[in-house]
């Protein structure tokens, strides 16, 4: 089957990797690159799960370091390596591409996209479309135009605003005035601090990078492990539905 996945999220990339062995997969992403800049906590509970996807050399780029809640890591490099794996498995990655409309043509879904700087078709046909766009939006970001009856929606959890900051360990105090929900150290001498309240601490020196996104309130739901498990469960249900169509 031909399956289109909308959104280069972790969920979208994991789905593309797992579906690619039996289907022709295309991923549509609005941004010019998948995975950068960082947009999600670098957080995993069981790093052995990465062995399913990554080589030892690839894992070294993640700068894993153990902490109270599991392990901190560089999320953007996890996304980069997973995207490379998807491409190596034959997934077509249509970055900087916006879907302008979807229509039906018999048993197929027709996707029409905007033109971009790359040489690619502007019309695609699929047996199924999966909408795996994350709930958060980047400032000034355009949106895809989709007919809801043409997509299978990935079941994202209800989300709330989170604030994250990346700073040098040199600027990290022994205790912060406002206790973060997640403290994620990395072996590159940087640490991510994450709050899911309106109040958060800002160091005098500032953060190297600030991130404001929407995520589930429960921090256990935003680890790589939890997101991988939910993606696997969704894929099992989707496979049953797809076979009936």
N, C-alpha and C positions, 0 to 999 in steps of 0.2 A: 504494500500500500504506500501511497504518498501521504506523508503527514507533515503539516506545517506547525511549527511551534513559535508562538509570539512572545518574545521577551528573552533576552540573554541573561536571565536570572540564574542562580544556582539550580533552582528547580528545572528551568528550561534546559540547561546544559546537561544535567543528570538524566533527564528524560531522553534527550537526543542521543546520548551515549548508549543508553540501555535499549532504545528502539532501533538503533542503526544497524544492528546485526540482521534484522529481518525486514526492514522497511527503508524507503527513501525519505530522508529527513531534511527539512529546511528550517533554519532558525532565522527569524526576523528581529533585528535589534535596531533601535533608533540611534544609539550612540555609535561613534566611529570605532570604538574598541570595547570589547567585553572584559569586564573585570577591573578596570582602572577608571578613575581613582578608587581608593577604598570606599566602600559604602555600607559595610556590614561588620559587626564584631568578629574579630579573628578568634574564634572560640570553638574548641572541640573537646569532648570528654574522653573518648577513646581513640588515640591517634593511630592505633593499629588498623582502624577502619580505612585509613588512607592507602594501605597496602593494596586494596582492591583496585586502585586507580593509578597510583603514583610509584615511580621508581625511587630508589634511595637518593639518587641525585636530585630528583625533583622535590622530594621532601625536604632536602637541605635548604632549598630556597624559602621555605615557609618560616624558618627561624623559630621552631617550636620550643616552648619553655613551659614547664609544669607550674601550676598555680592552684589556689584553693578550689576553684570550680572545675578544673580540668587542665587544659593546656591553651596557652595563647599562641597565635600564629598570624602570619601575614595573609589576610583573606584575599587580597588582590592577586597574589601569586598562586593561591589555590585555584582561583577562577581562571587565571591565565593558563595554567597547566591543564585543567579540565577542558578548556576550550580547544587547546591543541590536540588533546586526545579525541575530542569529538570530530575535529577536522580529519585526523588520521583515520578515523573509522568511516569516513565518507560523508559526514554531515556537511551540507551547504550552509555557510554562515553569511547571511545577508545583512551586514552592518550598514549603518547610516541609511536605513531604508524604512520608509513610513508607508503603512498600508492605508490607501485612500478609500477603498471600499471592498466589500465582499458580496458576491452574488452566487446564485445557484445555477448550474447548468446540468440538468438531469441529476445524476447521482454524485456529481462533483461540486466542490466549492471553488469558485474562481476568486483569486486574490489579485487586485490591481494595486500597484505600488507607485510611489513617486519616483522620478528619475533622480539619480545621484551622481557622484563623481566617478563611480566605477562603471564598467561596462557589464551590464546584466539585463536580463529580461525585465519587463515591467508587469507582465501577467503570468500568474502561476495557477495551476490547478491541483487540488488535493482531495483525497478521500476524507480526511479529517483535519481539523484545526484545533490546537490546544492553546488556550490563553494562559500563559505562565508569567504574565507581567506582575512584578511586585507592587504592593499597594502604594509605595512612596513614589513621589515624582521629583525629579531634579528641577531646579529653577529654570524657567524658560523652555522647558522641554515640550516638544510637540507630542501629540497623541496619535495613536492609530485610530482609524475609523472602522469599526467592526459591527456586523449585525449579530446580535447575541444568539440568534438561532443557528448561526453557522459555526459556533465554537463550543468546545468543551472547556469549562472553566476549572482551572486548578483551584482547589479549596484552601485558600490562604486563611490563616487564623485572623480573628478580629485583632486589630492592632492599635497601638497608642504611640505618641511621639517619644522618641529616644534621642538623647544627646550623647555623642561620643567625642573624645579628644585624644589625640596621640601626642605624647610628649617624651622628651629625653629623661632617662632615669636620673640624670644629674639634677633635674628640676622637680623630681618626685619626692614629696615630703614623707616622713614615716607615717603620718596620719593626715588625711585630707579633712578640711573643715566640714564638708558634706560627704558622707560615706557613699561611694559609688555602688551601683548594683553589681557591676562586673569590674574586676581589676585583672587585666590580661597582659602580663609581661611577655616580652619576646626576647630571643637570644641576640637580637641586634641592639640591645641596650635601649630599647624603646618600650613604652607601656601604653596600652589603651585603657582609658577610663570611660565607663558608660553609666548613665543615669536614665531612669524612666520616670522622672518627676520633672516639674518645672524648675526646680532648684538644682543647680550644679555648681561645682567649684571651678574657677579659672585661675591658673597660676599667673603670677606677675609677669613671667617671661612669655606667656601665651602658649598656645598649642602649635605643634608643627602642622597639624591638620585637624579641622573640626568637621563633624559629620552629624547631620540632623536627618533622621529617617523615622518611618513608622514600622514598629515591630510588635509581636505579641508581648503582652505584659510579663508573662512568665518567662524568665531567662532560660529555663530548661528547654523551651520550645525554639530557641534561636541558635542552639549549637548545631554544628555540622551534622552530628549524629542524628538529632531529632529531625532535621530537615531531610536528610537522606532516607530515614525510615518512613516519613510521611510521603515522600516522592515514590518510594517503592510500593507503598500501599495504594496510592493513586494509580500507579501504572498497572497494578493487578486488576483493579476495577475497570480502567480504561480498555485494557486488552479484551475483557469479557464483552464490553459494550461494542467495541469495534468489530468483533467477530460476528455479532448479531446483525450488523448493518449490511 
